């Protein structure tokens, strides 16, 4: 009998890659998607797996919907990847974010507790829990200090998962994942926004792009590596919390430079603060401008993850590092733009 996995957020970056990974492991994959007036299966289509997944209408805000799905699908593993996941958006929609990204986790855990507490549960926690980080690098024991409604909602999701593990003996694990990117990353996220813009500038379709803070630093890994880590957590003998990261931290400025370098352009920076400009050294043309609209009310300055527990206990390690990641995303965007 095939193992059955139910994934919420199947239309997102991680949902698509995890589904592909589990199909390759001979799972029957059931994917939860939100009903929209126009269905959005573009990532699943891009991977060519839409027809291999059973798609069910799922809303994390509706416990009765979730309970019905769990009763009917009877999965062995549930991966909760659905969320309002964009930090900037969470400042504009803090209540919606709290409901979907925070309370939504309880809605799903309740469905599992009621129907079958033997189901294994994965919660998509995040490095945004560390926010204004109290120590460097951050590991599973680093105190949390979220800096956005998204981070606060995820903190609730994180602790309610641990609470259901301890209260009801549910196999409920959390993956505290640092940023992970790919050609399937949403276009509003900074790494993809940059690779998309650099590709269009290179092909003469765009003059320049605008960005917020250049010097925030993140630990960026490859989404395909990270979905494997999720699965490994679910195969472990005990439920637990694990950091997945690359243990390297780079600024947005460096990401821009690496991307332009890849297409043979060197960027020189002039001015300071909101007047700073990035210019193509050869032509003197402005290709990057600062727009304070992209500043956040509270910023997370710098994050770097320590994944040694995942390495030790799960045998997990990232394969793709920062520069290779930027280049593979840029190559994909150049292809798409052509
Ligand atoms: P994503 O591309 O933004 O996908 C989010 C998914 O959640 C989408 O499928 C979205 O559906 C769905 N969703 C939103 N609201 C929903 C609702 N009310 N009910 C059901 N589904 C809903 O995010 P991702 O990058 O794949 O990330 C997957 C998970 O990992 C998220 O929980 C994210 O917060 C977390 N995470 C991501 C990272 C990262 O760097 N990527 C790092 C740490 C943690 P639509 O397509 O209809 O919008």
Boltz pocket constraint, residues with backbone or C-beta under 6 A from the ligand:
constraints:
  - pocket:
      binder: B
      contacts: [[A, 8], [A, 9], [A, 10], [A, 11], [A, 12], [A, 13], [A, 14], [A, 15], [A, 32], [A, 33], [A, 34], [A, 36], [A, 40], [A, 58], [A, 59], [A, 60], [A, 61], [A, 80], [A, 81], [A, 82], [A, 83], [A, 84], [A, 85], [A, 86], [A, 100], [A, 124], [A, 125], [A, 126], [A, 127], [A, 175], [A, 176], [A, 177], [A, 178], [A, 179], [A, 180], [A, 181], [A, 184], [A, 186]]
      max_distance: 6.0
